[in-house]
Each structure stands twice: as C-alpha cells, then as structure tokens.
Amino acid sequence: MWTRKSNLGYNALKSADLGIHKGATKLSMALYKYPEHLTKSDDAAFDQIHEPGAQAPHAGIYRCVACGLEIGIAQYHTLPPQDHHQHQSGLGRIRWQLLVYAQHKK
C-alpha cells in the first residue's frame, strides 16, 4: 500500500496505518477523538467521485470507493493514480470520494 509523500513520490504503509484498529471487524471510516472539532455537513462535495490523477478540490481525507483505503491530501494536489494500490479481484477500479475536508478560517 502507498500514501502520498510529496507531489512526486509515495511512501509504503503498514497495515496498521490503514484504519484497522484493535477490535475492528471491518475497515471503517477515519477515526477521531474530539467530536467538538468536527461538524456534520450535507455539502455536495462529499457526493462527488473523483478519478485517479484528478486534482483534489479540498484538503482532506479521501477514500477509495472500491476498497476503503484512505489518504490525506492537500487542496489542489493530484489524487493518486490508478496504479496507486492493488485491489482484490472483482473490487473494481480506484476512484476517490471525500470523507472529511479541512475548513480554512478566513
């Protein structure tokens, strides 16, 4: 598995970095500790599916819709390509959906 290192490279991930925590029965959404720092939103940005290599419209956490792998990425950086990670047979191709985005104070 891989995670974004910079605009040009990727670092290897350990399975523990994939959101699998002790007691988990399946791969779940990104974890958080302090709910007071998160706000539920119905923003249409969360409904969009992004192709590999597309520009990330928001800084945040994106999830592969086929396998659940999550990545963190800066706004306007390029989402990982189709060969970013391998899927089990039958899962489909890599596509990214926004889970959480950073809201910048102005």
Residue pairs with C-beta under 8 A, 6 or more apart in sequence:
1 12
1 13
1 15
1 17
1 18
1 69
1 85
2 10
2 11
2 12
2 13
2 80
2 84
2 85
3 10
3 11
3 12
3 13
3 17
3 71
3 72
4 10
4 11
4 71
4 72
4 73
4 77
4 80
5 11
7 77
7 78
10 80
10 84
18 27
18 69
18 70
19 27
19 28
19 29
19 30
19 31
19 68
19 70
20 27
21 31
27 67
27 68
29 63
29 70
29 99
30 61
30 70
30 99
30 100
32 38
38 100
39 103
45 57
45 58
45 98
45 101
46 97
46 98
46 99
48 57
48 97
48 98
49 65
49 95
49 96
49 97
50 56
50 57
50 62
50 79
50 95
50 96
50 97
50 98
51 79
51 95
51 96
52 79
52 80
52 81
52 82
52 84
52 93
52 94
52 95
52 96
53 78
53 79
53 80
53 81
53 82
54 78
54 79
54 96
55 76
55 77
55 78
55 79
56 62
56 73
56 74
56 75
56 76
56 77
56 78
56 79
56 96
57 75
57 76
57 98
58 75
58 98
58 101
58 102
59 73
59 74
59 75
59 101
59 102
59 104
60 72
60 73
60 98
60 99
60 100
60 101
60 102
61 70
61 71
61 72
61 98
61 99
61 100
61 101
62 70
62 71
62 72
62 73
62 79
62 96
62 97
62 98
62 99
63 69
63 70
63 96
63 97
63 99
64 70
64 85
64 94
64 95
64 96
65 92
65 95
65 96
65 97
66 87
66 91
66 92
66 93
66 94
66 95
67 85
67 87
67 88
67 91
69 85
70 99
71 79
71 80
71 96
73 79
75 102
79 96
80 94
80 96
81 94
82 93
82 94
84 94
85 94
87 93
87 94
